[in-house]
Amino acid sequence: MALFRSGRRKMLYDELERRPSTIMIRVLLGVVLGLILAPLAVVAWLHFGRVPVAVADPPLPQERLLTGVPLRARIHRELVATIPFPADGNNLAAGAEVYRDQCAACHGFHGKPSSFGAQMYPEAPPLWEKHHDNNVVGVSDDPPAETYWKVANGIRLTGMPAFKLVLTDSQMWQVSLLLANAAKPLPPTAVEILRGLPPPAPVPAASGSPWAKPQPMAPQGK
């Protein structure tokens, strides 16, 4: 009887000694299978699943968080500390010209929203309208340097292009200063440009004016 108990005790000890190694093997096997199956599952979903790629599709879970956090971190790291141009009348008017030529198609004019900006994903924000939940106009609550970064570098998968090879550095700062002051009174010249009205037709020179185009003379009969 004592021999039987001794043999049983030895078997239990051996089993306890083998159990940690068995558990470790199972854990490692599970990790390996997970590393193999997870990418395969993602590839299968991308190929066979209904991935939201159309503008009208619902967003992915936590999509704004997943895209917004790295964007803000990148901008914070590369933010320019000193603005090299003042927000004076000349720079604001020049910024309005840049906005009219490069930005208004997607973001709209003052009192004249874009015809297709709301159909983009994400929606191109109307930069001359107040937010629905506060009195902020466009991106006027963002520092000019943040807007400058977005203008210069663009934002991937949003339709926002990078303008650093299209505009000069001064033009990018001028339009950034303009948008930072969107909620403040602007120079009349800038306001006229931002209304999106076509320029007035040139007035023809009056007859007898030194700038009048000379008319061809009719041939005289012989």
Sequence and secondary structure as in RCSB ss.txt:
>XXXX:A:sequence
MALFRSGRRKMLYDELERRPSTIMIRVLLGVVLGLILAPLAVVAWLHFGRVPVAVADPPLPQERLLTGVPLRARI
HRELVATIPFPADGNNLAAGAEVYRDQCAACHGFHGKPSSFGAQMYPEAPPLWEKHHDNNVVGVSDDPPAETYWK
VANGIRLTGMPAFKLVLTDSQMWQVSLLLANAAKPLPPTAVEILRGLPPPAPVPAASGSPWAKPQPMAPQGK
>XXXX:A:secstr
 HHHHHHHHHHHHHHHHHHHHHHHHHHHHHHHHHHHHHHHHHHHHHHHS    STTS   TTHHHHHHHHHHHHH
HHH  SS SS   HHHHHHHHHHHHHHTHHHH BTTB  SSGGGSSS    TTSB TTSS BTTTTS HHHHHHH
HHH BTTTTB   TTTS HHHHHHHHHHHHTTTS   HHHHHHHTT          TT TTS          
